[in-house]
């Protein structure tokens, strides 16, 4: 039995990759599982990146987990999530944009010890008592950068590559669109409704930003200044350029 995102989860697997990745989430007690995950979804996975059944199963289990949590006012988002001073900051983007690079810049800027990786690829967001909490999961992509921890969500930033560094506060409508684009695809219409409801509530409570940036320390300074609240931006305001 595993405890992931304060859910009790039974994992059905044939291979050992998920067993190794999920070790820090394992619990030794008799409890009733909230749900079970099995590798039964079809996933569009690049066979050149994931050539063996071990890794494929890991990806499918991650998809099944992301699907199951939608029933519980929770959502898995494709993002790199870090904790700084007991607050969670998420950087989301399409693959190859540089979200992990950007969190790495925060780590360098804040002298390493101030930053903890919650999850470098698929953190879980959950609405609990009107608070938005960020959890680590064992589904962290190519690396094992994840922690079994829970931290309040402070802000989310959607990254795009640019020749200049800038950041802007998103409208709720734009934030919902960008958020949903970084969640699980191929779900039922019923789950799409639940997904949108959860995302709307998160966007309503949490400031959302879009940032164009280069892979340099100056970009991290700008995003940190805004997302941490040192510099306030109203919806539509742009800082940088």
MARVOFI-265099 format. One line per field, with one value per atom (N, C-alpha, C): z, y, x; atom name; residue in three letters; residue number from 1; chain. Coordinates in steps of 0.2 Angstrom, whole numbers, always signed. Layout:
<atoms>
up	(Z_...)
north	(Y_...)
east	(X_...)
atom	(CA_...)
type	(ala_...)
seq	(NUM_...)
mol	(A_...)
</atoms>
This chain:
<atoms>
up	(+0_+0_+0_-3_-4_-2_+1_+2_-2_-7_-12_-12_-10_-10_-5_+1_+6_+3_-2_-4_-3_-1_+0_-7_-9_-16_-17_-20_-21_-29_-29_-36_-38_-44_-47_-53_-52_-57_-58_-64_-65_-65_-65_-66_-60_-59_-53_-53_-59_-59_-55_-55_-50_-43_-42_-35_-32_-36_-34_-33_-38_-37_-32_-30_-25_-18_-17_-11_-5_-6_-1_+1_-3_-2_+1_+2_+4_+12_+14_+21_+23_+29_+32_+37_+34_+39_+34_+38_+35_+34_+28_+27_+21_+20_+14_+9_+3_-3_-5_-6_-9_-17_-20_-27_-28_-34_-36_-43_-45_-51_-55_-61_-65_-72_-75_-82_-88_-88_-92_-97_-97_-102_-108_-113_-119_-118_-119_-118_-124_-127_-133_-130_-130_-127_-133_-133_-138_-137_-141_-140_-140_-143_-142_-136_-132_-125_-120_-121_-116_-120_-122_-126_-123_-116_-113_-109_-107_-104_-97_-94_-87_-87_-91_-91_-94_-99_-102_-96_-92_-87_-82_-80_-76_-78_-85_-88_-88_-89_-89_-82_-77_-70_-68_-71_-69_-72_-78_-82_-78_-76_-72_-65_-62_-56_-57_-63_-64_-66_-69_-70_-64_-60_-54_-49_-48_-43_-46_-52_-54_-51_-48_-44_-37_-35_-28_-28_-32_-32_-32_-37_-37_-45_-46_-53_-53_-58_-59_-65_-64_-70_-72_-78_-81_-79_-74_-71_-67_-66_-61_-55_-49_-43_-38_-35_-30_-24_-18_-12_-9_-8_-5_+1_+6_+12_+14_+13_+14_+10_+4_-2_-8_-12_-18_-24_-29_-35_-41_-45_-51_-58_-62_-68_-73_-78_-82_-89_-94_-101_-105_-111_-116_-115_-117_-116_-120_-117_-120_-120_-116_-116_-111_-105_-100_-93_-91_-85_-79_-80_-76_-75_-81_-81_-77_-77_-74_-66_-64_-57_-54_-59_-57_-56_-60_-59_-52_-50_-44_-38_-39_-34_-34_-39_-39_-36_-38_-36_-28_-25_-18_-14_-17_-14_-12_-16_-15_-9_-3_+3_+4_+1_+2_-3_-7_-12_-11_-11_-11_-17_-21_-26_-24_-25_-24_-29_-35_-41_-47_-51_-57_-63_-63_-69_-68_-63_-62_-55_-52_-45_-45_-39_-38_-35_-37_-34_-31_-25_-22_-18_-19_-15_-8_-3_+4_+8_+11_+15_+12_+6_+2_+1_+3_+2_-4_-8_-13_-11_-11_-8_-14_-13_-18_-15_-19_-16_-21_-19_-23_-25_-30_-32_-35_-35_-38_-46_-49_-56_-58_-58_-60_-66_-71_-77_-77_-81_-82_-75_-71_-65_-59_-53_-47_-42_-45_-41_-39_-33_-30_-23_-19_-12_-9_-4_-1_+4_+1_+5_+3_+7_+5_+7_+2_+3_+0_+3_+0_-6_-11_-18_-17_-20_-20_-27_-32_-39_-44_-50_-56_-61_-65_-71_-77_-82_-89_-93_-95_-98_-105_-109_-116_-117_-122_-124_-127_-126_-129_-129_-133_-133_-128_-124_-119_-113_-107_-101_-99_-98_-96_-93_-89_-85_-85_-86_-86_-82_-78_-75_-79_-79_-84_-81_-86_-84_-82_-79_-77_-83_-88_-94_-97_-98_-101_-97_-90_-86_-86_-86_-87_-93_-99_-105_-105_-102_-102_-97_-91_-86_-89_-92_-94_-100_-104_-109_-106_-100_-97_-92_-93_-89_-94_-91_-94_-100_-106_-112_-112_-117_-118_-113_-109_-103_-105_-102_-103_-102_-105_-105_-98_-94_-87_-83_-84_-81_-83_-90_-92_-88_-86_-83_-76_-72_-66_-66_-71_-72_-72_-77_-78_-71_-67_-61_-56_-56_-51_-53_-60_-62_-61_-62_-61_-54_-49_-42_-40_-43_-42_-45_-51_-54_-51_-48_-44_-38_-35_-29_-29_-35_-35_-41_-40_-46_-51_-57_-63_-68_-70_-74_-81_-86_-92_-92_-93_-94_-100_-104_-109_-106_-108_-104_-108_-106_-109_-103_-104_-98_-95_-91_-87_-81_-76_-69_-69_-74_-74_-74_-78_-79_-72_-69_-62_-57_-57_-53_-54_-60_-62_-60_-61_-59_-52_-48_-41_-38_-41_-38_-38_-44_-45_-42_-42_-40_-32_-29_-22_-19_-23_-20_-19_-20_-19_-24_-30_-35_-37_-36_-37_-45_-48_-55_-55_-58_-59_-65_-66_-72_-79_-83_-89_-89_-83_-82_-84_-87_-89_-86_-83_-80_-84_-86_-90_-97_-101_-108_-108)
north	(-6_+0_+6_+11_+18_+23_+29_+35_+40_+42_+47_+53_+59_+65_+64_+60_+59_+54_+51_+45_+39_+34_+27_+23_+21_+19_+12_+7_+1_+1_-1_-1_-8_-10_-16_-16_-19_-19_-25_-26_-32_-31_-24_-22_-18_-17_-15_-7_-4_+3_+7_+6_+10_+8_+2_+0_+4_+5_+9_+16_+19_+26_+27_+23_+24_+22_+20_+17_+22_+28_+33_+35_+32_+33_+27_+22_+15_+16_+12_+12_+5_+4_-3_-3_-3_-3_-6_-9_-11_-6_-3_+2_+0_+3_+2_+7_+5_+9_+14_+20_+25_+23_+20_+18_+14_+10_+6_+8_+8_+10_+4_+3_-2_+1_-2_+1_-1_+2_+0_+5_+11_+16_+16_+18_+19_+26_+25_+31_+32_+39_+40_+42_+37_+37_+36_+40_+40_+34_+29_+22_+23_+29_+30_+32_+35_+38_+32_+28_+23_+17_+13_+8_+1_+1_-6_-6_-11_-12_-9_-10_-7_+0_+4_+12_+13_+9_+10_+9_+4_+2_+8_+11_+17_+23_+24_+29_+28_+22_+20_+21_+19_+19_+27_+31_+38_+41_+39_+41_+39_+32_+30_+33_+35_+39_+46_+49_+56_+55_+50_+49_+48_+44_+42_+48_+52_+58_+63_+63_+68_+67_+61_+60_+64_+66_+69_+76_+80_+88_+88_+84_+84_+84_+86_+86_+85_+81_+81_+85_+90_+94_+93_+94_+93_+99_+99_+105_+103_+107_+106_+110_+107_+110_+110_+116_+117_+120_+119_+122_+127_+133_+138_+141_+141_+144_+142_+135_+132_+135_+137_+138_+134_+132_+129_+133_+133_+136_+131_+132_+127_+131_+128_+130_+125_+127_+122_+124_+119_+121_+114_+115_+109_+106_+100_+97_+100_+101_+104_+112_+115_+122_+125_+121_+123_+124_+120_+121_+119_+113_+110_+115_+117_+122_+128_+131_+137_+135_+130_+128_+127_+124_+124_+131_+136_+142_+145_+144_+146_+143_+136_+133_+136_+138_+141_+148_+152_+159_+159_+154_+154_+149_+148_+144_+137_+134_+127_+125_+127_+124_+127_+132_+135_+132_+128_+125_+117_+114_+107_+105_+100_+98_+94_+96_+92_+87_+89_+84_+88_+85_+88_+87_+84_+82_+82_+78_+77_+78_+84_+85_+85_+84_+83_+90_+92_+98_+96_+97_+95_+100_+101_+106_+103_+105_+103_+109_+109_+114_+121_+122_+128_+130_+126_+127_+123_+126_+122_+119_+113_+110_+106_+106_+103_+97_+92_+85_+83_+79_+75_+69_+66_+59_+56_+49_+45_+46_+49_+50_+57_+56_+62_+62_+58_+58_+54_+57_+54_+54_+58_+59_+57_+56_+54_+60_+66_+72_+73_+69_+70_+69_+72_+71_+70_+65_+64_+70_+75_+81_+84_+89_+93_+100_+105_+112_+116_+121_+126_+129_+129_+132_+139_+143_+150_+153_+150_+153_+147_+148_+144_+149_+147_+151_+146_+148_+144_+147_+144_+146_+145_+150_+150_+152_+150_+152_+159_+164_+170_+173_+178_+181_+187_+188_+193_+190_+192_+190_+194_+192_+195_+191_+194_+190_+194_+190_+194_+190_+193_+190_+188_+182_+180_+181_+182_+182_+175_+174_+167_+163_+166_+162_+159_+164_+162_+156_+157_+153_+146_+145_+139_+135_+139_+136_+133_+137_+135_+129_+129_+124_+117_+117_+111_+108_+112_+110_+106_+106_+103_+97_+95_+89_+83_+78_+71_+72_+69_+69_+62_+62_+56_+54_+58_+56_+57_+54_+54_+61_+62_+68_+70_+65_+66_+68_+65_+67_+74_+76_+83_+88_+87_+91_+92_+87_+87_+90_+89_+92_+100_+102_+109_+113_+109_+112_+113_+108_+108_+114_+114_+119_+126_+127_+134_+136_+131_+133_+135_+131_+133_+139_+141_+147_+153_+152_+157_+159_+154_+156_+158_+155_+156_+160_+165_+169_+165_+166_+162_+167_+165_+169_+166_+170_+167_+171_+167_+170_+168_+173_+172_+173_+168_+169_+165_+167_+164_+160_+155_+150_+154_+159_+163_+165_+167_+169_+175_+179_+185_+184_+178_+176_+174_+170_+167_+173_+178_+184_+187_+188_+191_+187_+180_+176_+176_+175_+175_+181_+187_+193_+194_+192_+192_+187_+181_+175_+175_+177_+177_+183_+188_+193_+200_+200_+206_+211_+209_+214_+212_+216_+214_+216_+211_+213_+212_+216_+215_+211_+209_+205_+209_+206_+210_+214_+215_+219_+214_+218_+214_+217_+213_+215_+212_+217_+215_+218_+214_+217_+224)
east	(+4_+0_+4_+2_+6_+1_+4_+1_+4_+0_+2_-3_-1_-6_-11_-10_-15_-20_-19_-23_-20_-24_-21_-22_-16_-16_-13_-17_-14_-12_-5_-2_-1_-4_-3_+2_+7_+13_+16_+20_+23_+31_+33_+40_+42_+49_+51_+53_+52_+53_+49_+42_+38_+39_+41_+42_+48_+53_+59_+57_+53_+52_+47_+42_+37_+39_+45_+47_+46_+47_+47_+39_+35_+28_+24_+28_+26_+24_+18_+17_+15_+17_+16_+10_+4_-2_-8_-13_-19_-24_-25_-30_-34_-39_-43_-41_-39_-37_-42_-40_-45_-46_-41_-42_-36_-36_-31_-29_-22_-20_-17_-18_-16_-14_-9_-7_-11_-17_-22_-24_-21_-23_-18_-20_-16_-12_-6_-2_+3_+3_+7_+14_+18_+25_+30_+35_+40_+44_+44_+47_+55_+57_+65_+67_+62_+63_+62_+57_+54_+54_+60_+60_+58_+57_+56_+49_+47_+40_+40_+46_+47_+45_+48_+46_+40_+37_+31_+25_+26_+22_+21_+27_+28_+24_+24_+21_+13_+11_+4_+1_+5_+3_+2_+6_+6_+0_-2_-8_-14_-14_-20_-21_-15_-16_-19_-17_-19_-27_-29_-36_-40_-38_-41_-42_-37_-38_-43_-45_-50_-56_-58_-64_-64_-58_-57_-55_-57_-55_-48_-45_-37_-35_-29_-27_-19_-17_-10_-8_-3_-1_+6_+7_+14_+18_+22_+26_+31_+36_+41_+39_+39_+36_+42_+43_+48_+45_+48_+45_+51_+49_+53_+50_+53_+50_+43_+42_+35_+30_+31_+27_+29_+24_+25_+25_+29_+30_+30_+26_+25_+27_+31_+33_+31_+26_+23_+25_+25_+27_+27_+26_+27_+34_+35_+41_+47_+52_+58_+59_+54_+54_+59_+60_+65_+62_+57_+54_+59_+62_+67_+73_+75_+80_+79_+73_+71_+71_+68_+68_+75_+80_+87_+90_+88_+90_+88_+82_+79_+84_+85_+90_+96_+99_+106_+105_+100_+99_+98_+94_+93_+98_+103_+109_+107_+103_+102_+98_+100_+97_+90_+88_+81_+76_+78_+74_+74_+67_+66_+62_+64_+60_+54_+48_+42_+41_+41_+41_+43_+47_+50_+46_+41_+37_+29_+27_+20_+18_+18_+15_+8_+5_-2_-5_-10_-13_-20_-22_-28_-31_-38_-42_-44_-42_-43_-45_-52_-54_-53_-54_-53_-46_-41_-34_-32_-27_-24_-17_-17_-11_-7_+0_+4_+8_+7_+10_+15_+20_+25_+21_+23_+21_+27_+27_+32_+33_+29_+29_+32_+39_+43_+47_+45_+48_+54_+59_+66_+70_+69_+73_+69_+72_+69_+68_+68_+67_+60_+58_+51_+52_+48_+48_+41_+40_+34_+32_+29_+28_+22_+19_+13_+15_+14_+15_+10_+8_+3_+5_+1_+2_+2_+8_+9_+7_+10_+9_+11_+8_+10_+12_+17_+19_+20_+17_+18_+23_+28_+34_+34_+37_+38_+45_+48_+55_+54_+59_+59_+66_+67_+74_+75_+69_+69_+65_+67_+63_+58_+52_+46_+41_+37_+31_+25_+19_+13_+8_+3_-2_-8_-10_-15_-22_-27_-34_-36_-41_-43_-45_-48_-49_-43_-38_-32_-28_-29_-25_-28_-35_-39_-37_-36_-34_-27_-23_-16_-15_-18_-18_-21_-27_-29_-25_-22_-17_-11_-10_-4_-7_-13_-16_-17_-20_-21_-25_-23_-28_-31_-36_-40_-44_-47_-52_-59_-63_-71_-73_-79_-83_-84_-86_-88_-82_-76_-70_-68_-69_-67_-71_-77_-81_-78_-76_-73_-67_-63_-56_-57_-62_-62_-65_-69_-72_-66_-62_-56_-51_-50_-45_-48_-54_-57_-56_-57_-57_-49_-45_-38_-36_-38_-36_-40_-45_-49_-45_-41_-38_-30_-27_-20_-18_-13_-11_-8_-9_-6_-3_+3_+7_+9_+11_+15_+21_+27_+33_+37_+39_+44_+51_+56_+62_+68_+74_+80_+82_+86_+89_+95_+93_+98_+95_+100_+98_+94_+94_+90_+83_+81_+74_+72_+76_+74_+73_+77_+76_+69_+67_+61_+55_+55_+50_+49_+55_+54_+52_+54_+51_+44_+41_+34_+30_+32_+28_+28_+34_+34_+30_+28_+24_+28_+34_+38_+36_+35_+32_+25_+20_+13_+11_+8_+6_-2_-6_-13_-13_-19_-21_-19_-15_-13_-7_-5_+2_+8_+13_+19_+25_+29_+35_+41_+46_+52_+51_+55_+55_+59)
atom	(N_CA_C_N_CA_C_N_CA_C_N_CA_C_N_CA_C_N_CA_C_N_CA_C_N_CA_C_N_CA_C_N_CA_C_N_CA_C_N_CA_C_N_CA_C_N_CA_C_N_CA_C_N_CA_C_N_CA_C_N_CA_C_N_CA_C_N_CA_C_N_CA_C_N_CA_C_N_CA_C_N_CA_C_N_CA_C_N_CA_C_N_CA_C_N_CA_C_N_CA_C_N_CA_C_N_CA_C_N_CA_C_N_CA_C_N_CA_C_N_CA_C_N_CA_C_N_CA_C_N_CA_C_N_CA_C_N_CA_C_N_CA_C_N_CA_C_N_CA_C_N_CA_C_N_CA_C_N_CA_C_N_CA_C_N_CA_C_N_CA_C_N_CA_C_N_CA_C_N_CA_C_N_CA_C_N_CA_C_N_CA_C_N_CA_C_N_CA_C_N_CA_C_N_CA_C_N_CA_C_N_CA_C_N_CA_C_N_CA_C_N_CA_C_N_CA_C_N_CA_C_N_CA_C_N_CA_C_N_CA_C_N_CA_C_N_CA_C_N_CA_C_N_CA_C_N_CA_C_N_CA_C_N_CA_C_N_CA_C_N_CA_C_N_CA_C_N_CA_C_N_CA_C_N_CA_C_N_CA_C_N_CA_C_N_CA_C_N_CA_C_N_CA_C_N_CA_C_N_CA_C_N_CA_C_N_CA_C_N_CA_C_N_CA_C_N_CA_C_N_CA_C_N_CA_C_N_CA_C_N_CA_C_N_CA_C_N_CA_C_N_CA_C_N_CA_C_N_CA_C_N_CA_C_N_CA_C_N_CA_C_N_CA_C_N_CA_C_N_CA_C_N_CA_C_N_CA_C_N_CA_C_N_CA_C_N_CA_C_N_CA_C_N_CA_C_N_CA_C_N_CA_C_N_CA_C_N_CA_C_N_CA_C_N_CA_C_N_CA_C_N_CA_C_N_CA_C_N_CA_C_N_CA_C_N_CA_C_N_CA_C_N_CA_C_N_CA_C_N_CA_C_N_CA_C_N_CA_C_N_CA_C_N_CA_C_N_CA_C_N_CA_C_N_CA_C_N_CA_C_N_CA_C_N_CA_C_N_CA_C_N_CA_C_N_CA_C_N_CA_C_N_CA_C_N_CA_C_N_CA_C_N_CA_C_N_CA_C_N_CA_C_N_CA_C_N_CA_C_N_CA_C_N_CA_C_N_CA_C_N_CA_C_N_CA_C_N_CA_C_N_CA_C_N_CA_C_N_CA_C_N_CA_C_N_CA_C_N_CA_C_N_CA_C_N_CA_C_N_CA_C_N_CA_C_N_CA_C_N_CA_C_N_CA_C_N_CA_C_N_CA_C_N_CA_C_N_CA_C_N_CA_C_N_CA_C_N_CA_C_N_CA_C_N_CA_C_N_CA_C_N_CA_C_N_CA_C_N_CA_C_N_CA_C_N_CA_C_N_CA_C_N_CA_C_N_CA_C_N_CA_C_N_CA_C_N_CA_C_N_CA_C_N_CA_C_N_CA_C_N_CA_C_N_CA_C_N_CA_C_N_CA_C_N_CA_C_N_CA_C_N_CA_C_N_CA_C_N_CA_C_N_CA_C_N_CA_C_N_CA_C_N_CA_C_N_CA_C_N_CA_C_N_CA_C_N_CA_C_N_CA_C_N_CA_C_N_CA_C_N_CA_C_N_CA_C_N_CA_C_N_CA_C_N_CA_C_N_CA_C_N_CA_C_N_CA_C_N_CA_C_N_CA_C_N_CA_C_N_CA_C_N_CA_C_N_CA_C_N_CA_C_N_CA_C_N_CA_C_N_CA_C_N_CA_C_N_CA_C_N_CA_C_N_CA_C_N_CA_C_N_CA_C)
type	(unk_unk_unk_unk_unk_unk_unk_unk_unk_unk_unk_unk_unk_unk_unk_unk_unk_unk_unk_unk_unk_unk_unk_unk_unk_unk_unk_unk_unk_unk_unk_unk_unk_unk_unk_unk_unk_unk_unk_unk_unk_unk_unk_unk_unk_unk_unk_unk_unk_unk_unk_unk_unk_unk_unk_unk_unk_unk_unk_unk_unk_unk_unk_unk_unk_unk_unk_unk_unk_unk_unk_unk_unk_unk_unk_unk_unk_unk_unk_unk_unk_unk_unk_unk_unk_unk_unk_unk_unk_unk_unk_unk_unk_unk_unk_unk_unk_unk_unk_unk_unk_unk_unk_unk_unk_unk_unk_unk_unk_unk_unk_unk_unk_unk_unk_unk_unk_unk_unk_unk_unk_unk_unk_unk_unk_unk_unk_unk_unk_unk_unk_unk_unk_unk_unk_unk_unk_unk_unk_unk_unk_unk_unk_unk_unk_unk_unk_unk_unk_unk_unk_unk_unk_unk_unk_unk_unk_unk_unk_unk_unk_unk_unk_unk_unk_unk_unk_unk_unk_unk_unk_unk_unk_unk_unk_unk_unk_unk_unk_unk_unk_unk_unk_unk_unk_unk_unk_unk_unk_unk_unk_unk_unk_unk_unk_unk_unk_unk_unk_unk_unk_unk_unk_unk_unk_unk_unk_unk_unk_unk_unk_unk_unk_unk_unk_unk_unk_unk_unk_unk_unk_unk_unk_unk_unk_unk_unk_unk_unk_unk_unk_unk_unk_unk_unk_unk_unk_unk_unk_unk_unk_unk_unk_unk_unk_unk_unk_unk_unk_unk_unk_unk_unk_unk_unk_unk_unk_unk_unk_unk_unk_unk_unk_unk_unk_unk_unk_unk_unk_unk_unk_unk_unk_unk_unk_unk_unk_unk_unk_unk_unk_unk_unk_unk_unk_unk_unk_unk_unk_unk_unk_unk_unk_unk_unk_unk_unk_unk_unk_unk_unk_unk_unk_unk_unk_unk_unk_unk_unk_unk_unk_unk_unk_unk_unk_unk_unk_unk_unk_unk_unk_unk_unk_unk_unk_unk_unk_unk_unk_unk_unk_unk_unk_unk_unk_unk_unk_unk_unk_unk_unk_unk_unk_unk_unk_unk_unk_unk_unk_unk_unk_unk_unk_unk_unk_unk_unk_unk_unk_unk_unk_unk_unk_unk_unk_unk_unk_unk_unk_unk_unk_unk_unk_unk_unk_unk_unk_unk_unk_unk_unk_unk_unk_unk_unk_unk_unk_unk_unk_unk_unk_unk_unk_unk_unk_unk_unk_unk_unk_unk_unk_unk_unk_unk_unk_unk_unk_unk_unk_unk_unk_unk_unk_unk_unk_unk_unk_unk_unk_unk_unk_unk_unk_unk_unk_unk_unk_unk_unk_unk_unk_unk_unk_unk_unk_unk_unk_unk_unk_unk_unk_unk_unk_unk_unk_unk_unk_unk_unk_unk_unk_unk_unk_unk_unk_unk_unk_unk_unk_unk_unk_unk_unk_unk_unk_unk_unk_unk_unk_unk_unk_unk_unk_unk_unk_unk_unk_unk_unk_unk_unk_unk_unk_unk_unk_unk_unk_unk_unk_unk_unk_unk_unk_unk_unk_unk_unk_unk_unk_unk_unk_unk_unk_unk_unk_unk_unk_unk_unk_unk_unk_unk_unk_unk_unk_unk_unk_unk_unk_unk_unk_unk_unk_unk_unk_unk_unk_unk_unk_unk_unk_unk_unk_unk_unk_unk_unk_unk_unk_unk_unk_unk_unk_unk_unk_unk_unk_unk_unk_unk_unk_unk_unk_unk_unk_unk_unk_unk_unk_unk_unk_unk_unk_unk_unk_unk_unk_unk_unk_unk_unk_unk_unk_unk_unk_unk_unk_unk_unk_unk_unk_unk_unk_unk_unk_unk_unk_unk_unk_unk_unk_unk_unk_unk_unk_unk_unk_unk_unk_unk_unk_unk_unk_unk_unk_unk_unk_unk_unk_unk_unk_unk_unk_unk_unk_unk_unk_unk_unk_unk_unk_unk_unk_unk_unk_unk_unk_unk_unk_unk_unk_unk_unk_unk_unk_unk_unk_unk_unk_unk_unk_unk_unk_unk_unk_unk_unk_unk_unk_unk_unk_unk_unk_unk_unk_unk_unk_unk_unk_unk_unk_unk_unk_unk_unk_unk_unk_unk_unk_unk_unk_unk_unk_unk_unk_unk_unk_unk_unk_unk_unk_unk_unk_unk_unk_unk_unk_unk_unk_unk_unk_unk_unk_unk_unk_unk_unk_unk_unk_unk_unk_unk_unk_unk_unk_unk_unk_unk_unk_unk_unk_unk_unk_unk_unk_unk_unk_unk_unk_unk_unk_unk_unk)
seq	(1_1_1_2_2_2_3_3_3_4_4_4_5_5_5_6_6_6_7_7_7_8_8_8_9_9_9_10_10_10_11_11_11_12_12_12_13_13_13_14_14_14_15_15_15_16_16_16_17_17_17_18_18_18_19_19_19_20_20_20_21_21_21_22_22_22_23_23_23_24_24_24_25_25_25_26_26_26_27_27_27_28_28_28_29_29_29_30_30_30_31_31_31_32_32_32_33_33_33_34_34_34_35_35_35_36_36_36_37_37_37_38_38_38_39_39_39_40_40_40_41_41_41_42_42_42_43_43_43_44_44_44_45_45_45_46_46_46_47_47_47_48_48_48_49_49_49_50_50_50_51_51_51_52_52_52_53_53_53_54_54_54_55_55_55_56_56_56_57_57_57_58_58_58_59_59_59_60_60_60_61_61_61_62_62_62_63_63_63_64_64_64_65_65_65_66_66_66_67_67_67_68_68_68_69_69_69_70_70_70_71_71_71_72_72_72_73_73_73_74_74_74_75_75_75_76_76_76_77_77_77_78_78_78_79_79_79_80_80_80_81_81_81_82_82_82_83_83_83_84_84_84_85_85_85_86_86_86_87_87_87_88_88_88_89_89_89_90_90_90_91_91_91_92_92_92_93_93_93_94_94_94_95_95_95_96_96_96_97_97_97_98_98_98_99_99_99_100_100_100_101_101_101_102_102_102_103_103_103_104_104_104_105_105_105_106_106_106_107_107_107_108_108_108_109_109_109_110_110_110_111_111_111_112_112_112_113_113_113_114_114_114_115_115_115_116_116_116_117_117_117_118_118_118_119_119_119_120_120_120_121_121_121_122_122_122_123_123_123_124_124_124_125_125_125_126_126_126_127_127_127_128_128_128_129_129_129_130_130_130_131_131_131_132_132_132_133_133_133_134_134_134_135_135_135_136_136_136_137_137_137_138_138_138_139_139_139_140_140_140_141_141_141_142_142_142_143_143_143_144_144_144_145_145_145_146_146_146_147_147_147_148_148_148_149_149_149_150_150_150_151_151_151_152_152_152_153_153_153_154_154_154_155_155_155_156_156_156_157_157_157_158_158_158_159_159_159_160_160_160_161_161_161_162_162_162_163_163_163_164_164_164_165_165_165_166_166_166_167_167_167_168_168_168_169_169_169_170_170_170_171_171_171_172_172_172_173_173_173_174_174_174_175_175_175_176_176_176_177_177_177_178_178_178_179_179_179_180_180_180_181_181_181_182_182_182_183_183_183_184_184_184_185_185_185_186_186_186_187_187_187_188_188_188_189_189_189_190_190_190_191_191_191_192_192_192_193_193_193_194_194_194_195_195_195_196_196_196_197_197_197_198_198_198_199_199_199_200_200_200_201_201_201_202_202_202_203_203_203_204_204_204_205_205_205_206_206_206_207_207_207_208_208_208_209_209_209_210_210_210_211_211_211_212_212_212_213_213_213_214_214_214_215_215_215_216_216_216_217_217_217_218_218_218_219_219_219_220_220_220_221_221_221_222_222_222_223_223_223_224_224_224_225_225_225_226_226_226_227_227_227_228_228_228_229_229_229_230_230_230_231_231_231_232_232_232_233_233_233_234_234_234_235_235_235_236_236_236_237_237_237_238_238_238_239_239_239_240_240_240_241_241_241)
mol	(A_A_A_A_A_A_A_A_A_A_A_A_A_A_A_A_A_A_A_A_A_A_A_A_A_A_A_A_A_A_A_A_A_A_A_A_A_A_A_A_A_A_A_A_A_A_A_A_A_A_A_A_A_A_A_A_A_A_A_A_A_A_A_A_A_A_A_A_A_A_A_A_A_A_A_A_A_A_A_A_A_A_A_A_A_A_A_A_A_A_A_A_A_A_A_A_A_A_A_A_A_A_A_A_A_A_A_A_A_A_A_A_A_A_A_A_A_A_A_A_A_A_A_A_A_A_A_A_A_A_A_A_A_A_A_A_A_A_A_A_A_A_A_A_A_A_A_A_A_A_A_A_A_A_A_A_A_A_A_A_A_A_A_A_A_A_A_A_A_A_A_A_A_A_A_A_A_A_A_A_A_A_A_A_A_A_A_A_A_A_A_A_A_A_A_A_A_A_A_A_A_A_A_A_A_A_A_A_A_A_A_A_A_A_A_A_A_A_A_A_A_A_A_A_A_A_A_A_A_A_A_A_A_A_A_A_A_A_A_A_A_A_A_A_A_A_A_A_A_A_A_A_A_A_A_A_A_A_A_A_A_A_A_A_A_A_A_A_A_A_A_A_A_A_A_A_A_A_A_A_A_A_A_A_A_A_A_A_A_A_A_A_A_A_A_A_A_A_A_A_A_A_A_A_A_A_A_A_A_A_A_A_A_A_A_A_A_A_A_A_A_A_A_A_A_A_A_A_A_A_A_A_A_A_A_A_A_A_A_A_A_A_A_A_A_A_A_A_A_A_A_A_A_A_A_A_A_A_A_A_A_A_A_A_A_A_A_A_A_A_A_A_A_A_A_A_A_A_A_A_A_A_A_A_A_A_A_A_A_A_A_A_A_A_A_A_A_A_A_A_A_A_A_A_A_A_A_A_A_A_A_A_A_A_A_A_A_A_A_A_A_A_A_A_A_A_A_A_A_A_A_A_A_A_A_A_A_A_A_A_A_A_A_A_A_A_A_A_A_A_A_A_A_A_A_A_A_A_A_A_A_A_A_A_A_A_A_A_A_A_A_A_A_A_A_A_A_A_A_A_A_A_A_A_A_A_A_A_A_A_A_A_A_A_A_A_A_A_A_A_A_A_A_A_A_A_A_A_A_A_A_A_A_A_A_A_A_A_A_A_A_A_A_A_A_A_A_A_A_A_A_A_A_A_A_A_A_A_A_A_A_A_A_A_A_A_A_A_A_A_A_A_A_A_A_A_A_A_A_A_A_A_A_A_A_A_A_A_A_A_A_A_A_A_A_A_A_A_A_A_A_A_A_A_A_A_A_A_A_A_A_A_A_A_A_A_A_A_A_A_A_A_A_A_A_A_A_A_A_A_A_A_A_A_A_A_A_A_A_A_A_A_A_A_A_A_A_A_A_A_A_A_A_A_A_A_A_A_A_A_A_A_A_A_A_A_A_A_A_A_A_A_A_A_A_A_A_A_A_A_A_A_A_A_A_A_A_A_A_A_A_A_A_A_A_A_A_A_A_A_A_A_A_A_A_A_A_A_A_A_A_A_A_A_A_A_A_A_A_A_A_A_A_A_A_A_A_A_A_A_A_A_A_A_A_A_A_A_A_A_A_A_A)
</atoms>
